Amino acid sequence: MEYTLGLDVGTNSLGWALIKHDEKGEPCGLKQSGSRIFTEAVDAKTRTPKNKARRDARQARKLIARRRMRREHVIELLTAAKLLPQEAKEREIVLTDIKTFDPYEIRKRGLDEKLSILEMGRALYHHSQRRGFQSNRKAKADDEGVVKEGIGALRKAMNETGARTLGEYLAGQPKKRGRYTDREMYREEFEKLWEVQAAFTPESL
């Protein structure tokens, strides 16, 4: 005896029926049928995916891990170039003692005067911690608009105060964090800082 399986596939349900055929191949009866209802993958009220919280948490963990790996890699590079101490305890002091190694003051002074090799390493590491905004195709247009507006206001303030770089501007501000900055600001500052310091210590830089 032959059978025909019929399926009705929906977004959260599956219906099925098994039809019997006689010797002539004509449907002659229902062998069996049934259905399965699946829990919707989205919230009934908000229509957002139920795994959104778990997915967002996983993405946040990945982002934090990537940042940590990047910073560890930068430390390895700067240490290998002798721009940071070889000993972990001494290196920790350079990277965390704000009174002795204020990164903003170092970035400001580095535009005009010679920095120690460790101060230069501290400034470069500080750049790697910040980096600034860079346009992303996945970013929402509204979010980019707010960020670019903030960056424009910051550049205007820098021009009004005569600041040559972002670091020089922030060094004179009571509030240094929580601003929208541009990746290009850091590139420009890096080039100027490196040019000045390479002239002072060409053997190291």
C-alpha positions in Angstrom: 0.0 0.0 0.0 1.2 3.5 -0.9 1.0 6.6 1.3 1.1 10.3 0.8 2.5 12.6 3.5 1.0 16.0 3.7 2.7 18.8 5.6 1.5 22.2 6.7 4.6 24.2 7.9 3.9 27.4 9.8 6.2 29.8 11.7 5.4 28.2 15.1 3.4 25.1 14.1 3.7 21.9 12.0 0.6 20.0 10.8 0.9 16.6 9.1 -1.4 13.9 7.7 -0.6 10.4 6.2 -3.1 9.5 3.4 -3.6 5.8 2.3 -3.9 4.9 -1.3 -5.8 1.9 -2.8 -4.4 -0.5 -5.4 -5.3 2.0 -8.1 -3.3 4.7 -6.4 -6.4 6.7 -5.4 -6.7 8.2 -1.8 -8.8 5.9 0.2 -8.4 7.0 3.8 -6.5 8.8 6.5 -3.8 6.6 8.2 -2.8 9.1 10.8 -2.5 12.9 11.4 -1.3 15.3 14.0 0.2 18.7 14.8 2.9 20.2 16.8 2.9 23.8 18.2 6.2 25.5 19.0 6.8 28.3 21.3 7.3 31.5 19.4 10.9 32.8 19.2 9.7 36.3 19.9 8.0 38.0 22.8 4.2 38.2 22.2 4.0 41.9 23.2 7.2 43.5 22.1 7.9 41.1 19.2 11.6 41.1 20.1 13.6 37.8 20.0 13.5 36.0 23.3 17.2 35.3 23.1 18.1 39.0 22.7 19.2 39.5 26.3 21.5 36.4 26.0 22.8 37.5 22.6 23.5 41.1 23.8 25.4 39.7 26.8 27.4 37.4 24.6 28.3 40.3 22.3 29.3 42.5 25.3 31.6 39.7 26.5 33.2 39.4 23.1 33.7 43.2 22.9 35.4 43.3 26.3 37.6 40.3 25.4 38.7 41.9 22.1 39.5 45.2 23.9 41.5 43.3 26.5 43.4 41.4 23.9 44.1 44.5 21.9 45.5 46.3 25.0 47.6 43.4 26.0 49.0 43.2 22.5 49.9 47.0 22.6 51.6 46.5 25.9 53.7 43.6 24.4 54.7 45.8 21.5 55.6 48.8 23.6 57.5 46.6 26.1 59.4 45.0 23.3 60.3 48.4 21.9 61.5 49.4 25.4 58.9 52.2 25.6 57.5 50.5 28.8 59.4 48.8 31.6 60.3 45.1 31.3 59.3 44.4 34.9 55.5 44.0 35.4 55.4 45.9 38.7 57.3 48.9 37.2 55.1 48.7 34.1 52.0 48.8 36.2 53.1 52.0 37.9 53.7 53.7 34.6 50.2 52.7 33.4 48.2 53.5 36.5 50.0 56.2 38.5 48.1 59.3 37.3 50.1 61.7 39.5 53.4 60.7 38.1 52.3 59.7 34.6 49.3 61.8 33.8 48.6 60.8 30.1 46.8 64.1 29.2 49.7 66.2 30.5 52.2 64.0 28.8 50.3 64.3 25.5 50.3 68.0 25.9 53.9 68.5 26.9 55.0 66.1 24.1 54.1 68.6 21.5 56.8 71.0 22.6 59.4 69.3 24.9 61.3 66.1 25.2 59.5 63.3 26.9 61.1 60.4 28.7 60.9 57.1 26.8 58.4 55.8 29.4 56.3 58.9 29.1 56.1 58.4 25.4 55.1 54.8 25.9 52.4 55.9 28.3 51.0 58.4 25.7 50.9 55.7 23.0 49.2 53.3 25.3 46.6 56.0 26.2 45.9 56.4 22.5 45.2 52.6 22.2 42.7 52.9 25.1 40.6 55.6 23.5 40.9 55.3 19.7 37.8 57.4 18.9 34.8 57.0 16.6 35.1 55.5 13.2 32.1 55.1 10.9 30.5 51.7 10.8 28.0 50.5 8.2 26.2 48.6 10.9 25.7 51.7 13.0 22.3 53.3 13.0 22.0 56.5 11.1 20.5 58.3 14.1 23.3 57.2 16.4 25.9 58.3 13.9 24.2 61.7 13.6 24.5 62.3 17.4 28.1 61.2 17.4 29.1 63.3 14.4 27.4 66.3 15.9 29.3 65.8 19.2 32.6 65.5 17.2 31.9 68.6 15.3 31.2 70.5 18.5 34.5 69.2 20.0 36.5 70.2 16.9 35.0 73.7 17.1 36.0 74.0 20.8 39.5 72.9 20.0 39.8 75.5 17.3 38.4 78.3 19.6 41.0 77.5 22.3 43.8 77.1 19.8 44.5 73.5 20.8 46.7 71.7 18.3 45.6 68.2 19.3 42.9 66.5 21.2 45.3 65.7 24.0 46.4 69.3 24.4 42.7 70.4 24.5 41.6 67.8 27.1 44.6 68.5 29.3 43.1 71.9 30.1 39.5 70.6 30.6 38.0 69.7 34.0 36.0 67.0 32.3 38.1 64.7 30.1 35.9 61.6 29.6 32.5 61.1 28.2 33.1 63.0 24.9 32.5 62.0 21.3 35.9 61.8 19.6 37.0 61.0 16.1 39.5 58.3 15.2 41.2 60.9 12.9 41.9 63.1 15.9 44.1 60.4 17.4 45.9 59.8 14.1 46.6 63.5 13.8 47.9 63.7 17.3 50.0 60.6 16.9 51.7 62.0 13.8 52.5 65.3 15.6 53.6 63.7 18.8 55.9 61.2 17.0 57.4 63.9 14.8 58.4 66.0 17.7 59.7 63.2 19.9 61.5 61.4 17.1 63.6 64.6 16.6 64.6 64.5 20.3 65.3 60.8 20.5 65.9 59.4 17.0 67.9 56.5 18.4 64.8 55.2 20.2 62.0 56.2 17.9 
